[in-house]
Amino acid sequence: MRLYYPHFLNIIFNIIGSIILLVIHMKGQKKRQRFFLHLSMIILVVSTCYMTGCIEDTSEKESSESTADTIVLLNQSLILPDWSDGNYHDYQQTTQLITQFNTDYPNLVEIFSIGKSINGKDIWCVTLTNEQIQTEKHCCVIDGCIHGSEWESCEICLYLAEYLLINFERNHSVRSILNSSIIYLIPILNPDGREQNIRYNENGIDLNRNFAVHFGRILGGSIPLGNPLGFIKIPSIRRPLKGITLTNSGRRPFSEPETTALKEFLDSLDRKTIGFYMNGHTALHFVGSVVNIKQNQEYQITSHQKTVINTALSWCENHTEYASLPIGDYDYYGAGLAHHWVFKEYQIPSFLFELLSHEYEPGLTGGGYHDDLVYWMHESLPILLYLCYNIENLSHWSLPDNEPVLPDGIPPSQV
């Protein structure tokens, strides 16, 4: 409420005069009648001033102005993280960056460790959500660097996080994701392998063969050797006559602390609220999910689940340069893969994302080619945003038909 002061002074004088008269008459006869008479006069004076504009009620106007400002603010154009080619993040740099996220956006970011690697490094998880909204939310889990030499699967987790954070106060489309969902990002599931730039963990085990589904199948390219004598490392075995390399899956499922940490973390979530799981890799240039298993399939895929997953895969292929691997297009023997186990165990949509193109493939020995980071972040971001826009749909096994709002020029292959 705003007062116009010259008129307001006249109001005060009139009220004071009325009160004086009220006191005088209260000492004379007919006190009660005169009291109500003068009370009515006071009310009349104030009401008249209000009605003629001496007193202006601006609360509704100020509320409207505030709402308009918010609408304008949240309609700003989407921006992209200011990254440059070659700006890769090793374990220490990843830790520093996510810690900075938490410092800069304390109401949107939480970081915690889901466990430790063989060498005692924390396996960090980044939680993204608007913590000021405490209603029940659906969630997703995205991890990277289960193979330590596949760097870009870590980078896309960090890039997605920064993109959502810098646009939260700018655009309603991003705000809606973090207001209604929880996004769990595990950028480096294999910290020791990332530090050494190798596929395997410190024990020489292929972590993406260490899950309890179709475990240790030689025809699937893995072999359950573990560590003979408790210390001998045999990451892989080459079969020259067959031209096949078998990677060491560990002696038993979840023999490694890294895979156990992921299992225990997923077990801690309410599976009814999980929209999807995505396991990141490089560099086979496709998005896939579960497949038909040639022998003794340990999970069942309903026709409806197939439709939902293939709808998502089709969107990825139609809106980016990545290929897709629909259910039914490929048969496999199985080999203890993370996303196969998540589908089997939790019955949620589970995806495999092979970033980059074939020329970057690090193979089984590690190393590999890393370049054009910004291009591949721009090309890969729409797939994660699309899935994040459809977290709730996917949690109910509904068709993922929500279209994401994308920044101008993204993805670059569609420009």
Secondary structure, 3 states (H helix, E strand, C coil): CEECHHHHHHHHHHHHHHHHHHHHHHHCCCHHHHHHHHHHHHHHHHHHHHHHCCEECCHHHHHHHHHHHHHHHCECCCCCCCCCCCCCCCHHHHHHHHHHHHHHCCCCEEEEEEEECCCCCEEEEEEECCCCCCCCCEEEEEECCCCCCCCHHHHHHHHHHHHHHHHCCCEHHHHHHHHHEEEEEECCCCHHHHHHCCCCCCCCCCHHHCCCCCCCCHHHCEECCCCHHHCCCCCEEEECCCCEEEEECCCCCCCCHHHHHHHHHHHHCCHHHEEEEEEEEECCCEEECCCEECCCCCCCCCHHHHHHHHHHHHHHHHHCCCEEECCCCCEECCCCCHHHHHHHHHCCCEEEEEECCHHHCCCCCCCCCCCCHHHHHHHHHHHHHHHHHCHHHHHCCCCCCCCCCCCCCCCHHHC
